[in-house]
Structures are given as structure tokens and as C-alpha cells.
Amino acid sequence: MSREIEKFLEILKDPQKHFGINVHDLSTCKAYEYEKYDCEIALLHKCHFENDPDNEKLLSTFKDVFSKDYLELRHPFHNDVVTRAVLSIEAYPTQSFVFFIDENNQYPWILYHMESFVLFFITPKNIFTRKNFLRGGWYPISLFNNALNINKFIAQLKTKDLEFKDKKFGINFNIDRPCHTFCDFNWFNKLHLQNCKVINSPMFFKTNTMTNFIDDDDIVKIRPGLIDYDFHTKNNFIQEYIDEALEAHGGGGGEYNLTLWLGIPGERRIWLEQWEGIPQILKNLNLYFSNIKVYIDGMTSYDGERTEFKANVENFWKIVENIEITLKATHTKCSTFDPNDKNSANKALITTKNGQIDIESLSGYDYKAKIARCNLCDIAICELGTTNLVPFVFFRKAGVAFYCYSNQIPYMKSLAQKISHLKTINFAYYKLNKHIGFECNYHISYQHLYNLAAECLEELSLENKIKGFSRENPLKMHRLSVPSVELINKAYELEQKTGVVLKNNKEEKKILQKIKAQEKLLRTQNLLLKIEQKQAKSNNPSPQAQIPLQKPIPLQKPKGAVERVHRHLAYKLGIAIIVCSKSLLGYARMPFVLYHIKAQHKFEQEKFQKALLKNPALKLLPLESYADYENALKEQRCYTYKLGLAMMEAHRNLFKGGLVWFYFESKRLKREFEKEKQ
């Protein structure tokens, strides 16, 4: 039994305490001084620090390492000691710990693989990482914390588990993060490892060059990705993946004016306007393109598999329903995925007054199928998560790129430099709503995305890349007015607080349509009776000869005056002042609450005025036309309403002592109210 392994396991039970590490302070982690050593790990850290992934010595060294039956590396500090991998533990979706030991069981150490080979490694001395990884930010700290969580995975280990033994290894591609997988594939090709042993397990892309498969049976698993891979380098092997995909799923795309790839977030991120935004974008595109094909991306299955992802499917049909409502579809033909029919899919052919939109869900397809379909697309509107891999990384499609959190901005800018006609969002039209780790939701106005897509399509038409348009006959599209993202965010927060969502509420629209139809019928009947009366008068000028006429059918006065008054700014402000004045904390928050209410009210009024310009029938009746008009007048004379009016007057005279006046006016109103109660 090895005393050194026992000590090492004891250290790993609480590495933070033993090494004196603060998980929120990367400076407490040690940088590996590769210049002092001569081994595979030192060479790798050197090439990573110098950004030299094509170093010939690096490639030849690790090709030799992966070509053997056993995974052996020289100890990172004791370079004359050869150590062998004897155990691997998959800790997180893309992260694993690989345990190494020498034949005398004297020098244990652990390789931690995440985004690159030996991101961290642990010895009895300390935990070490790359020099250029010791930077701030939540992402490095998160990975650092994961590495230190090794104590969760070694609780059941015994000394004999880490002792030297003849344990073979295999290359592992069975991870559930596609970008990491393709990075590993690129290194697999770069190191010419086609004859090496690959574990025969589900993976996102099986290439034709993989021939030496082995079973996952008590072996060490290792990924071949050495350094973070830039997919936009010349020798990136992407064309080989595309060729294999087209060979497996070739075929034409049909006669469409426009074929669009729509990559929206789904697993851990949400574009909060997507339910309203996607239909609106398609509605505006449909004005210029009568026959549109839309592929909506989603979760991806492993190679050769076809899986249903419930959340993606529900989102797809929700989008289809909203498209029907927004575009006032006259007919929709739907089909759903059948596990017994490999050619079936979740699809909808929506007929609109301007043509057709053929929309298809790509959720559950493998990458070869997705690549083949993206090959047919004219442009992509895509978020910069995993969904951007096919349109922007593989095909470099023109279109619109938008980010979900700010650390994607540098990547977005680099894409814009490398891909022609790729438009990126303006930071002013984006607002993060919630961000916890890798999960977030955010606001982007769909009007901004449409405008960018229009700009891209116009440019492509000048290069004869859009059907029906050319330099001689260029495409010219309208632009939409883009609302303030701050107001969009405030409207969303208000919906969350009240639970009332009016956008695309199908049932409510049906009820409103019935009410309008009934009112229209009554008005028509009254109009006909008035015409009959006039005709009767003209035919019988003598009063004695006049025939008694039926009285017009009276319109029953609707109720709603009180509700209208409650929506007045004065009433809203009055309620807020009363609620906030009940505590010291409320007084402190009052200015912010009142500002929010005023901004939200202004936003709602502007939105209503725009709707009124498009549809004058939305004009509201005078208050006196309602059955509860008298009650509404009482509400306008109440303490709450008067208090709100006083605040509005004080704000108008803010620099003329308005707030001082409001203080005394509010006291007077309060006395008046209490006197009336008595």
C-alpha cells in the first residue's frame, strides 16, 4: 500500500484548506512555470501561452502519446519520472479528472480536462493552471471552483484504485456540449489519430475516418483537445464535416423565394420577445417574399439518432400558433414527428394573404441533417450560443447575430469581421434581464432584428444572391421604428407582477371580435331604421299621413368608466403615494416607484396612439357614454385621485417650490378626506 497515495487522497478531501486557496481569488492558485521543465505538460503550456497550436514538436509529441496502448506522461515536476493514467472520473458534462501514478506509486497527480488538455493539474504541492488563465471574471472562477470540488468525487476511492496498473485508454467523444466535441474532432484530425482507439459511444458526429472503435469497458477515457481551438483558422477540417453531411443528406430545398435559418436560444437562455418577435419578423419579410422556408433550430441528437425534446417541440408549436394569429393565416397544414417514420417532422405550411410560410423544426435532428438543411439557407438570424455553430462557424452565412450575455461581445465582433454581410446588434437595443451562471434571459426588440435582416438582404440582392433580385433590380425594404429597450423591460416586469399578458392572447381576441360584431350589428339596424324614417317622411310630408315608425333599437350602455379612471396617471400615482407612505422604506423608494409608473404610463399611451393611427376604430368612447359614468366622477373626486393630481402639479412646478407646495397640499387633502369620512 502506497503511503504517498494515502496522503494525496487525504489532501483531496479538502484541497482549499490544505493549499490555502480562496475559490473567489485566482491569485491563490499557482501558475505552472513551464520554462523550468522539460516534459509534455511544459511543452503544451508553452505552446498555449505563445498561441502556437501548430508547433511541430507539440503535434508529433502528442500523436505519439495517443498512439500507444497506455496513456503515459512525464511528471510535470519530476521530469525523469514517467507516470501512467490509471483512472478517469467524468465530473461535469465537459470536465473530467484523470489520475496518474508512476510504477513505484510515489508520485501521484491529477490532470483536469475541461476546455483544453491540462487546464488545471493537482499534485500534493498545490493546484496549478496556465499562466494566461489567471484572470478575473466569473467563468475562470467557476472552472477553478469545479476543479476544487474534486473532494465530491473521490470520497469512495481506495488507495488500490490509484495504484499503478496496466489499464488501457481510449479517446472519448461522448460529451454533451457540441462546441467542445467539434474542438476535439479538430485535434483528432490535426494529430492524425484516425488509427487510434475511439470509445464506441454516442457522439455528435461520427466521421468516416473513425475505424478503430473499442467498447467502454474499464478503460481510461481521455479527450484529444489540447488547446482551445479557433474554428476560423484555415485548417479547421470543417469542409470535411460538411461534405460528409451532404453525402448523407443531400437534396434540393424546393422553390422558395427566401430560406431562413432561425437559431433561437432554448436550453439555458431565453430571448423574452421571441413569441411576439418571430411572427412579426416573418410578417414583414412576407411583404417581399411570397414563399418563405424557415428552419427553427433546437437541441441536437447524437449522430444517427432522432430524438424529441419536449420543450423545443412545445416552443415550436407556440411559435406556429402566434404566426397564424399575427399573419391572419387563412389555412395551416401541419404534420408531426412519428418515431416509426424517419422522414416525418414537426412542420407547418401556413398560408397568408401574401403567400406561404413553410416552417420546420430542426429539434432532435443530428448535426449531419442540420448541416444539410443549413446549406440551403440564404441568411441566418441566430443567437451566439451553440446554435450558431452550423450557420456561422460551418457555413459563415450572412445574416444577423445577437448575443445573450456580454462576454459574447468580442466573439460577435470577430464574427462580423470574418463573415461578409453579417450584421450584429446595437448594444443600445439589448438589455439583460436575469443572469445566473450560464443561465440568462434578455430583451432585444424584434424591430431591430428585422431592420438588420433587411439591411443584410438588400446587400445580398446587389450580389445576385437573393432570388428575383439583382444589381439591376435591387431589393428595397422598409424599416421599423425601434422602441426603447428600457420600456420593453419595464413592460415585461409589469406583466410579471400583474400576471396580465395581452400580447397574442388568442381567447381574448375572440371575445373582443364577438363584442365588436354585436355592436356593429346593432349600429347597422339603427342605421337602417333611420333611413326608413327619412324615406317615410319624404313620402308622407303631411303629419296626418305619417305612419308610426318603430323606435331605433337602443344600444345598451357599456360599463368601464370607473376602470378608465383607474388607468389615469393621477389615480396610479395617488395609489403609489398612499402605499409608499406607510413605512420609512416606502418613503425611500417612493421617487423610484413614481418614476417607474410615469414612464410605464407614457409607454402605454404612445403604444396606444400608434395603434390608433393604424386602426381608428380603437378610439375610446367619451366617459359620459358609459353606464357607470356617475361612479367614475366620484372616483375623480376621491382622495386618491386628487393626491395624484397634486403630485403631477408639483412636478410641473418642481423648480418653483413644487414639492414644498405638495407637502402642505397633501396635508390639506388628508384633512379633507378624514372630515368627509366622519
Secondary structure by P-SEA (a helix, b strand, c coil): ccaaaaaaaaaacccccccccccccccccccccccccccaaaaaaaaaaacccccaaaaaaaaaaaacccccccccccccbbbbbccccccccccbbbbbbcccccbbbbbbbccccccbbbcccbbbbccccccccaaaaaaaaaaacccccccccccccccccbbbbbbbcccccaaaaaaaaaaaaaaccccccccccccccccccccccccccbbbbbbcccccccccccccaaaaaaaaaaaabbbbcccccbbbbbbbbccccccccccccaaaaaaaaaacccbbbbbbbcccccccbbbbbaaaaaaaaaaaaaaaaaacccbbbbbbbbccccccccccccccccbbbbbbbcccccaaaaaaaaaacccccccccccccccccccccbbbbbbccccaaaaaaaaaaccccbbbbbcccccccccccccbbbbbbaaaaaaaaaaaaaaaaaacccccccccbbbbbbbbbbccaaaaaaaaaaaaaaccccccaaaaaaaaaaaaaaaaaaaaaaaaaaaaaaaaaaacccccccccccccccccccccaaaaaaacaaaaaaaaaaaaaccaaaaaaaaaaaaaaaaaaaaaaaaaaaaaaacccccccccccccaaaaaaaaaacaaaaaaaaaaaaaaacccaaaaaaaaaaaaaaaaaaaaac
